[in-house]
Amino acid sequence: MNISVIGLGKLGLCTAACFAAAGHAVIGYDLNEDFRRELKSRRCPIDETGLVDLLEAAWPSLQIVDSYEDAVFRSDVTLIIVPTPSMADGRFSDEYVIKVLEGLAPAVSGKDSFHLVDVVSTVMPGSSDGVFRPLLERLTGKRCGMDFGLAYNPEFIALGSVIRNFLHPDMVLIGASDERTGAMLTELYRSTCKTDPTMAVMSLVNAEITKISLNCYVTMKISYANALAAICEEVPGADVDLVTAAIGADSRVGSKYLKGGLGFGGPCFPRDNIAFQAFAGEFGAEAVLGKAVVAINNAVPKRLHERIAAHAAPPARVALLGGSYKADTHIIEESQSIMLARSLAGAGYRVALHDPKAIDAARQVLGESVAYHFDPYDCIAGASAIALLTDWPAYRELDWRRIAASAAPRAVVLDSWRVARGVEMSAFTYIPVGVGITAKGN
Ligand SMILES: NC(=O)c1ccc[n+]([C@@H]2O[C@H](COP(=O)([O-])OP(=O)(O)OC[C@H]3O[C@@H](n4cnc5c(N)ncnc54)[C@H](O)[C@@H]3O)[C@@H](O)[C@H]2O)c1
């Protein structure tokens, strides 16, 4: 199938590369001229695991063009993957998607054959039928579902594993204006995914509701585990890992995203929750669970701050290990580590931050309030408190004997993911998050 992808950012470029590497002819367009220039020279402007290698396989089938017109005329399906930033009321803005639809419309209008317009960007429920369909019909003079198709086909990917998630989904969500549109996208994904996913083909509005509901459900599991961790921490002998492992073994629950630790962050989960609440409110309903999920999430960095304050007073040095919102990415959007860094620096602590990838991004938002380190041991030297935050694999290999020699005596170690459990930690005041310490030190 010939595909065009409009918006070649963090998700769009990976999507284009996955389809091209699977043998589809892909035409890419991005508003950003620098991006287009880089891509035309076969250079990858996005940092994402496996993308450079995948593009090597994709280049022969991937062509970058300079206009919407070219993109539409040379393809059967156009995927729109542009930003939908959150507005002050929590709803997603359709502004960028609308600009693209306006740009595509003349070419869709001028085409003799059926063209499928597929919105992948996350949008508010009601956008497709309420805004996109009438806009396209008005601008093209054509009928949706007959002369052109409209789809809402969002992705469920996490940064750092975009390609793996894209190629190995459990489910592909396809909201379609008509049967032909649903069948075309089903065929496209069947010929690209390496798994045999459930094809959830449904109406546009149901797909829109499904997208944010699924993300809200996942964050509910994360907050459930974090609420459990906060309780276990207060109960001598309690261990959140034992409890969640058993709960997760029950197939009604499942083990994914059920681990007490840091709260969720990143460009999707937090804002999807807020958008879901705004959506419910619009229809006179209240997303009670969603509010609790957000409250539990916000409490996590506050609790870490309190734990540190109980053991070390400002201006003590506090070493924070990990700044990105999750491992394998430099993205710090809504990162709980960054929130903690900000609150500690604001309280007068001398904050030192280490991250394998996110130092530049962290510096942009935290400025000179924090000291930055490319070596975790430099970061920790002289620290009275050490917080293990992002779950980077390298932190599992730290040499705690070496750290004991350079950190302040009996430094407190807050271990969000229990990576140092089982290691000799008697030189420290060791606090594994979610574990109730007994008189013997557990
Ligand atoms: N990144 C994720 O983890 C993720 C996951 C699921 C869903 N999404 C959704 O996908 C959408 C895109 O996210 P992203 O992270 O890829 O954003 P991004 O900012 O990384 O990329 C967006 C790209 O769109 C381009 N663009 C903007 N306006 C354009 C226009 N009019 N014509 C052509 N190109 C244009 C920008 O130049 C940019 O390169 C958002 O709605 C987001 O919510 C993202």
PDBQT file of the ligand as one rigid body, heavy atoms in Angstrom, charges set to zero:
ROOT
HETATM    1  N1  LIG A 501       5.440  10.516  21.521  1.00  0.00    +0.000 N 
HETATM    2  C1  LIG A 501       4.643   9.662  22.138  1.00  0.00    +0.000 C 
HETATM    3  O1  LIG A 501       5.032   8.958  23.066  1.00  0.00    +0.000 OA
HETATM    4  C2  LIG A 501       3.218   9.504  21.669  1.00  0.00    +0.000 A 
HETATM    5  C3  LIG A 501       2.520   8.336  22.027  1.00  0.00    +0.000 A 
HETATM    6  C4  LIG A 501       1.189   8.193  21.615  1.00  0.00    +0.000 A 
HETATM    7  C5  LIG A 501       0.582   9.237  20.929  1.00  0.00    +0.000 A 
HETATM    8  N2  LIG A 501       1.293  10.353  20.617  1.00  0.00    +0.000 N 
HETATM    9  C6  LIG A 501       0.599  11.428  19.914  1.00  0.00    +0.000 C 
HETATM   10  O2  LIG A 501       1.151  11.592  18.614  1.00  0.00    +0.000 OA
HETATM   11  C7  LIG A 501       1.089  12.971  18.237  1.00  0.00    +0.000 C 
HETATM   12  C8  LIG A 501       2.477  13.423  17.815  1.00  0.00    +0.000 C 
HETATM   13  O3  LIG A 501       3.345  13.244  18.910  1.00  0.00    +0.000 OA
HETATM   14  P1  LIG A 501       4.940  13.271  18.750  1.00  0.00    +0.000 P 
HETATM   15  O4  LIG A 501       5.477  12.906  20.073  1.00  0.00    +0.000 OA
HETATM   16  O5  LIG A 501       5.371  12.510  17.561  1.00  0.00    +0.000 OA
HETATM   17  O6  LIG A 501       5.148  14.846  18.491  1.00  0.00    +0.000 OA
HETATM   18  P2  LIG A 501       6.473  15.581  17.971  1.00  0.00    +0.000 P 
HETATM   19  O7  LIG A 501       6.366  16.967  18.455  1.00  0.00    +0.000 OA
HETATM   20  O8  LIG A 501       7.683  14.773  18.308  1.00  0.00    +0.000 OA
HETATM   21  O9  LIG A 501       6.324  15.559  16.375  1.00  0.00    +0.000 OA
HETATM   22  C9  LIG A 501       5.332  16.242  15.689  1.00  0.00    +0.000 C 
HETATM   23  C10 LIG A 501       5.862  16.626  14.317  1.00  0.00    +0.000 C 
HETATM   24  O10 LIG A 501       4.791  17.226  13.575  1.00  0.00    +0.000 OA
HETATM   25  C11 LIG A 501       5.341  18.273  12.781  1.00  0.00    +0.000 C 
HETATM   26  N3  LIG A 501       4.266  19.190  12.380  1.00  0.00    +0.000 N 
HETATM   27  C12 LIG A 501       3.607  20.089  13.135  1.00  0.00    +0.000 A 
HETATM   28  N4  LIG A 501       2.672  20.721  12.395  1.00  0.00    +0.000 NA
HETATM   29  C13 LIG A 501       2.736  20.198  11.151  1.00  0.00    +0.000 A 
HETATM   30  C14 LIG A 501       2.029  20.419   9.956  1.00  0.00    +0.000 A 
HETATM   31  N5  LIG A 501       1.061  21.324   9.887  1.00  0.00    +0.000 N 
HETATM   32  N6  LIG A 501       2.365  19.705   8.850  1.00  0.00    +0.000 NA
HETATM   33  C15 LIG A 501       3.373  18.792   8.904  1.00  0.00    +0.000 A 
HETATM   34  N7  LIG A 501       4.068  18.533  10.025  1.00  0.00    +0.000 NA
HETATM   35  C16 LIG A 501       3.756  19.223  11.133  1.00  0.00    +0.000 A 
HETATM   36  C17 LIG A 501       6.381  18.909  13.676  1.00  0.00    +0.000 C 
HETATM   37  O11 LIG A 501       7.321  19.645  12.929  1.00  0.00    +0.000 OA
HETATM   38  C18 LIG A 501       6.977  17.662  14.362  1.00  0.00    +0.000 C 
HETATM   39  O12 LIG A 501       8.107  17.177  13.671  1.00  0.00    +0.000 OA
HETATM   40  C19 LIG A 501       0.514  13.723  19.428  1.00  0.00    +0.000 C 
HETATM   41  O13 LIG A 501      -0.873  13.874  19.286  1.00  0.00    +0.000 OA
HETATM   42  C20 LIG A 501       0.784  12.771  20.586  1.00  0.00    +0.000 C 
HETATM   43  O14 LIG A 501      -0.123  12.922  21.644  1.00  0.00    +0.000 OA
HETATM   44  C21 LIG A 501       2.593  10.515  20.960  1.00  0.00    +0.000 A 
ENDROOT
TORSDOF 0
